[in-house]
Amino acid sequence: MISSIDELIQKMVSGDKRALGKIITLMEEDPSSSAYIVSKIYPLTGKAYIVGITGPPGSGKSSIVDKLVSCYRNENLKVGIIAIDPTSPFTGGAILGDRIRMRGHYTDKNVFIRSMATRGTLGGLSRATSDSVKALDAFGNDVIIIETVGAGQVEVDIVKVADTVVVVSVPDMGDTIQKLKAGIMEIGDIFAVNKADIDGAEKCILEIKMMLELSETKNGWVPPIVKTFGDRDNGANELYEAIKNHHKYLLESGRQEKKKIARGKADLIYILQNLFIKKFYEAINEEELEELGKKIASREKDPYTIIEELIPRLKKFL
């Protein structure tokens, strides 16, 4: 098994897109293979710039990604795309599959598009997203775009992975502030008001400006608000330039290096959390877990007391 993975890795770093697809599938389905792959490719990572596109469902994120890819390709840059789709409750797979709005880039050998399912993960990101980004990086992509599932205020995990986060909204989607307040407002480096040719665009922009004025500036960076127009080219170049400006700001301010350190810490915490959960299930079988759940439900014991009692048993697994 290890030799076949090594062969896949060699093909991937040599530019084989099919090998890259198989590597990402392994990362999604087998955490142990993912750990082995990352350990092998990690020295080849850290070069790609990562852009996160997030926002409410129906805001036109896929259309924006499609236009951004065209901008990057005009500069002859190699682009990887991870489109996170909601998980089907029946199959566990991605409901939307590969995004039809990006079909114009499928035949481009310098564009790689992959749809991934959240598989119930909160935060709008698939469990394997971070590792898959590393694979796309090692593959040699200059830019990696992550389009999240669009689940509202739980989208904040994207900030742990992306260098620049673009929050997309559209006019007349109900209460704009309700859709963008709290965590999702805090993570935005750039705000795109999409379909800006319909009624309510200026009101939407004003609401975002008001929210930004109430928020603290992000270490000297004032998030710009850019008008975009769905699947039309208008506004795409302006958004592209705003992303480039944010990249320049990160480099000149030293924030880029700090982001990399924060990303490393987030990776460690994520791996430790998953390792602990794995060890927890190794130490406690389903029947015992059911009994503990009953004790909590009947108020016989509280969760904190039970955890304290379990810690001695868990230590031998760590």
Order of alpha helices (4+ residues) and beta strands (2+ residues): alpha-alpha-alpha-beta-alpha-beta-beta-alpha-beta-beta-alpha-alpha-beta-alpha-beta-alpha-alpha-alpha-alpha
